[in-house]
Amino acid sequence: MKTLFFVCLLYLAINVPVDSITNIQIPVIDANNDVTRCRWAQSTSSLDECAGVCGVAAGSTLNSDDCSLTFNSTGKTIGHYYAIALMVEDYWTSSSYVPFSSIPLQFLIKIVSKSSCFTKPKINSSLLDCTAITVGITFTFTLTIAQGCVNTTISDVFRIPPLNMYKSGISSNESINVWIMSETWTPTVDQIGSQVYCAIATDSLFPLSNNIQSEQYCLTFTVVAVGQPLTCPTSSVSNRTTVTTTTSTSATQTTIQRQQQQRQQQQRRQREQQQQRQRQQQQQLQQQRQQQQKQQQRQRQQQQRRQRQQQQQLQQQRQQQQKQQQRQRQQQQRRQRQQQQRRQRQQQQRRQRQQQQRRQRQQQQRRQRQQQQQQKQQQQHQRQQHQHQQHQHQQHQLQHRQQQLQHQHQQHQLQHRQQQLQHRQQQLQPRQQQLQQQLQRQQQRHCDSCRRYFKRDRNVHQQNNKPDYRDQYINENSISEENFNLNLSNETVTFATENLNQSRENSRVQSNYSNMTRTSFFSPSSYSLPNNDVQYTRNYSSLSTPSMANPSLLVLAYNEQESRKSLYP
């Protein structure tokens, strides 16, 4: 069986603009240079080649000889998909009907909207359709991609390369609207023979992206062993000659020559067809470019008009906006003024309220302070009154206590003195009796001297000139002391002086009683005097007698008796 090499479409879905006719070329190559054909896949009872997508796609036409598909998208719906199922076969000759081998090929067609750019991007290189490469030697080539329209960019380059072929990044030259990409490949021994490389470029139009695809660009590489000539296969094939040698050498030669002539003729025809197609494509491209230029001019004019209209509208809008902004600013200013006035009023009201509150607080504080001061004063006054009352109460208590103590002390003293007096009286009673006896004896002995005093003149004007009997009676100490030895003890003198001082504080009865006792002790008894002269001298002797430097006890007793003579009858 012969071996067939072919290349399918790069994309699973090929974009086809709506309401257009698109020619899709399927690249096919055979290593033995056999005749290749394409047909629609079929499904039979014995073999299913299409798996549910069999038959001719609506609006499609297949050229089986050159494996080209023409698709008419007129009347199609944007976004719909159409399945294409084909079979690629190789034959001995163009008139043969039995293929050596068959390979299925399936892809999709997608209906897309038309773009404002009618020119597709185009891929080209400096290589021929077939290039020979030696095994193990690195080979590099460059692809140039021309943009279809202005303001377009190449968004992607999709390719099906041989194994171990690597591409570089895409760079652009904006001055000539060309994009460049390089490929590097080092073939191996396993890759000896024919290898196919195909690529499709996709561009995008700013600001929209319609993903316009270029025509499929394919190259054939023939990998040869080291030391062999770098040539591509063009004529007879050894396998085919070996098959025809069994009949006769002449027949084989004639058939080979005929086949070569036929192939050459076919190649010429194909070249002519390709040249015609290229011319047609160039004419179409020129027409499209002219149309594009016209459309671009129209678009530019329309854009300029639109821009002018837009500018006018923008100016009008700006003017309106400015007027509105001015109005808004004025309104805002008014509002701000009103707000400021309101704020000022509110601030004034707040200040007034604060001032009133401050005044009220100050008044309250003053009242509170006054109340506190009054309370403090009242408390202090109450405390002072309370302290004064306590002090007075304490003083009264002290006075009362002192009085009680004094009274008690006086009572005790009086009781004690009374007891002493009683005791002294008891002690003095025998002494008094002795003294009375002595006095009586003295009176009897000196009767003559006593009588002359009784004979004194009673006239008042003569009292000072007459001698007083008391001068002799009292002051004649030598006579009394010599004759009677009347010596008073110290106890008697102290008793007399104490009795004199304290008798004034005691009751009148006691003082009179004591005075009476004293006079009875030291003065001549009234009962001893026989007449009134004696009584007269008793009453007036203290007034007529001049005071002495050291008065005797009897003079003191008489003086005390004269001061209290109202008590006597």
Secondary structure, 3 states (H helix, E strand, C coil): CCCEEECCCCCCEEEEECCCEEEEECCEEECCCCEEEEEECCECCCCECCCCCCCCCCCEEEECCCCEEEEECCCCCCCCEEEEEEEEEEECCCCCCCCCEEEEEEEEEEEECCCCCCCCCEEEECCCCEEEEECCCCEEEEEEEECCCCCEEEEEEEEECCCCEEECCCEEECCCCEEEEEEEECCCHHHCEEEEEEEEEEEEECCCCCCEECCCEEEEEEEECCCCCCCCCCCCCHHHHHHHCCCCHHHHHHHHHHHHHHHHHHHHHHHHHHHHHHHHHHHHHHHHHHHHHHHHHHHHHHHHHHHHHHHHHHHHHHHHHHHHHHHHHHHHHHHHHHHHHHHHHHHHHHHHHHHHHHHHHHHHHHHHHHHHHHHHHHHHHHHHHHHHHHHHHHHHHHHHHHHHHHHHHHHHHHHHHHHHHHHHHHHHHHHHHHHHHHHHHHHHHCHHHHHHHHCCCCCCCCCCCCCCHHHHHHHCHHHHHHHHCCCCCHHHHHHHHHHHHHHHHCCHHHHHHHHHHHHHHHCCCCCCCCCHHHHHHHHHHHHHCCCCCCCCHHHHHHHHHHHCHHHCC
